[in-house]
Amino acid sequence: MVIVYKGRRVTLDVSRVTLPNGHEMNLEKVVFPHAVAALPIYEGNKVVLLRQFRPVVNDYIIEVPAGVVESNERPEQALIRELREEIGAEVDYFEKLFEGFTSPGYSTEYITIYYANIKSLREPKPEPHEVIDRLIIDFKDAINMVLSGNIRDAKSALAITLYMLKRGIKA
């Protein structure tokens, strides 16, 4: 393992590996911590989304609240912390929708996606590097935003779609 770069959240590792078929290759791997995301359901039929500026794509992206699991946390604790920080939510109940790799072609990032029933909303407390607006919309509008391409974030589209399927909601 050769660490080419180590930053605040990501590490770039370049290694020589041998594949199961015997072929050798240089592997460029982004090492990233476990992440969590949540589809916050509010007042039964509303969803709380974020309109967040993402400097990497130099644009605002509509997405579900998400973040990394800190070294001293379990995913469930990170979920509650992220919902409190990003949308000001107090969680009543949560349930796992999905768990898996986000981009296994180049990254170790592993994400657990939940839906969470929100009992109350207060003022969000985002971190200084987060440029966030809270959006509260009808769940059917969120589905239409996925279908129309207005939600371009994969974890958010997956969370909305899985919740829709789990609840038997028609598009």
C-alpha positions as CSV (number, residue, x, y, z in Angstrom):
1,M,0.0,0.0,0.0
2,V,1.3,3.4,-1.0
3,I,-0.6,6.4,0.4
4,V,-0.5,9.1,-2.2
5,Y,-2.6,11.6,-0.3
6,K,-4.3,11.7,3.1
7,G,-6.8,14.4,3.8
8,R,-9.5,15.3,6.3
9,R,-11.9,12.6,5.1
10,V,-10.3,10.7,2.2
11,T,-7.1,8.8,1.6
12,L,-5.8,7.9,-1.9
13,D,-4.0,4.6,-1.9
14,V,-2.2,3.2,-5.0
15,S,-1.3,-0.5,-4.7
16,R,-0.2,-3.3,-7.0
17,V,-2.7,-6.1,-6.8
18,T,-3.2,-9.6,-8.3
19,L,-6.8,-10.4,-9.4
20,P,-8.5,-13.8,-8.9
21,N,-7.7,-14.5,-12.6
22,G,-3.9,-13.9,-12.0
23,H,-3.8,-10.6,-13.8
24,E,-1.8,-7.9,-12.0
25,M,-2.8,-4.2,-12.0
26,N,-2.2,-0.9,-10.3
27,L,-5.2,-0.2,-8.1
28,E,-6.1,3.4,-7.3
29,K,-8.4,3.3,-4.2
30,V,-10.1,6.1,-2.4
31,V,-10.4,5.1,1.3
32,F,-13.5,6.7,2.8
33,P,-15.2,6.1,6.2
34,H,-18.6,4.5,6.7
35,A,-21.4,6.9,5.9
36,V,-25.1,7.2,6.8
37,A,-28.1,8.9,5.1
38,A,-31.7,9.2,6.1
39,L,-35.0,10.0,4.4
40,P,-36.7,12.1,7.0
41,I,-40.5,11.6,7.0
42,Y,-42.4,14.5,8.7
43,E,-46.1,14.8,9.5
44,G,-46.8,11.5,7.8
45,N,-46.6,12.5,4.1
46,K,-43.8,15.1,3.9
47,V,-40.1,14.6,3.4
48,V,-37.4,17.0,4.6
49,L,-34.6,17.4,2.0
50,L,-31.6,19.6,1.7
51,R,-30.6,21.9,-1.0
52,Q,-26.9,21.8,-0.5
53,F,-24.0,23.5,-2.3
54,R,-21.5,20.9,-3.4
55,P,-18.2,22.5,-4.4
56,V,-17.0,19.4,-6.2
57,V,-19.7,19.8,-8.8
58,N,-20.0,23.6,-8.2
59,D,-23.8,23.4,-7.9
60,Y,-26.6,23.0,-5.5
61,I,-27.8,19.4,-5.1
62,I,-31.1,18.3,-3.6
63,E,-30.4,15.4,-1.3
64,V,-31.3,13.6,1.9
65,P,-29.3,14.4,5.1
66,A,-26.1,12.4,5.3
67,G,-22.7,12.2,6.8
68,V,-19.9,10.1,8.0
69,V,-19.8,7.8,11.1
70,E,-17.2,9.1,13.4
71,S,-14.7,6.7,15.0
72,N,-16.6,6.8,18.4
73,E,-20.1,6.3,16.9
74,R,-22.4,3.5,15.7
75,P,-24.2,4.3,12.5
76,E,-27.5,4.8,14.4
77,Q,-25.8,7.5,16.6
78,A,-24.4,9.2,13.5
79,L,-27.9,9.2,11.9
80,I,-29.4,11.0,14.9
81,R,-26.5,13.5,15.1
82,E,-26.7,14.3,11.3
83,L,-30.4,14.8,11.4
84,R,-30.2,17.1,14.3
85,E,-27.3,19.1,12.8
86,E,-28.5,19.3,9.2
87,I,-32.3,19.7,9.5
88,G,-32.9,20.3,13.2
89,A,-34.8,17.0,13.6
90,E,-35.7,15.1,16.7
91,V,-36.2,11.5,15.6
92,D,-39.2,9.4,16.8
93,Y,-38.3,6.2,14.9
94,F,-35.9,4.9,12.2
95,E,-35.5,1.8,10.1
96,K,-32.8,0.6,7.8
97,L,-33.7,0.8,4.0
98,F,-30.3,-0.2,2.5
99,E,-26.7,-1.0,3.3
100,G,-23.9,-1.4,0.8
101,F,-21.1,0.2,-1.2
102,T,-21.6,3.5,-3.0
103,S,-18.9,3.2,-5.7
104,P,-16.9,-0.1,-5.4
105,G,-15.0,0.6,-8.6
106,Y,-12.8,3.1,-6.9
107,S,-13.9,3.7,-3.3
108,T,-14.3,1.8,0.0
109,E,-17.3,4.0,1.0
110,Y,-20.0,2.0,2.6
111,I,-23.3,3.6,3.4
112,T,-26.3,2.7,5.5
113,I,-29.5,4.4,4.4
114,Y,-32.5,4.7,6.8
115,Y,-35.8,6.3,6.8
116,A,-36.7,8.3,10.0
117,N,-40.0,9.5,11.4
118,I,-39.4,13.0,12.6
119,K,-41.4,14.1,15.7
120,S,-40.3,17.8,15.6
121,L,-38.1,20.2,13.8
122,R,-36.0,22.9,15.3
123,E,-33.3,25.2,13.8
124,P,-30.6,23.3,12.0
125,K,-27.0,23.7,13.1
126,P,-24.9,22.9,10.1
127,E,-21.1,22.8,10.2
128,P,-19.3,25.9,8.8
129,H,-18.4,24.2,5.5
130,E,-22.0,23.2,4.9
131,V,-24.2,25.6,2.8
132,I,-27.6,24.1,3.3
133,D,-31.3,25.1,2.9
134,R,-34.0,22.9,4.4
135,L,-36.8,21.9,2.1
136,I,-40.1,20.4,3.4
137,I,-42.1,18.9,0.5
138,D,-44.9,16.4,-0.1
139,F,-43.4,12.9,-0.5
140,K,-45.2,12.5,-3.9
141,D,-43.3,15.7,-5.0
142,A,-40.0,14.1,-4.0
143,I,-40.9,11.0,-6.2
144,N,-41.6,13.3,-9.1
145,M,-38.3,15.1,-8.5
146,V,-36.5,11.8,-8.8
147,L,-38.4,10.8,-12.0
148,S,-37.9,14.3,-13.6
149,G,-34.2,14.3,-12.8
150,N,-34.3,17.2,-10.4
151,I,-32.9,14.9,-7.7
152,R,-29.5,13.9,-9.1
153,D,-28.0,12.4,-6.0
154,A,-28.0,8.6,-6.1
155,K,-28.3,7.9,-2.4
156,S,-31.3,10.2,-2.2
157,A,-33.0,8.7,-5.3
158,L,-32.4,5.3,-3.8
159,A,-33.8,6.3,-0.4
160,I,-36.9,7.8,-1.9
161,T,-37.5,4.8,-4.3
162,L,-37.0,2.2,-1.6
163,Y,-39.3,4.0,0.8
164,M,-41.9,4.2,-1.9
165,L,-41.7,0.5,-2.7
166,K,-41.6,-0.5,1.0
167,R,-44.8,1.6,1.7
168,G,-46.5,0.6,-1.6
169,I,-46.8,4.2,-2.7
170,K,-47.7,4.8,-6.3
171,A,-45.6,7.3,-8.3
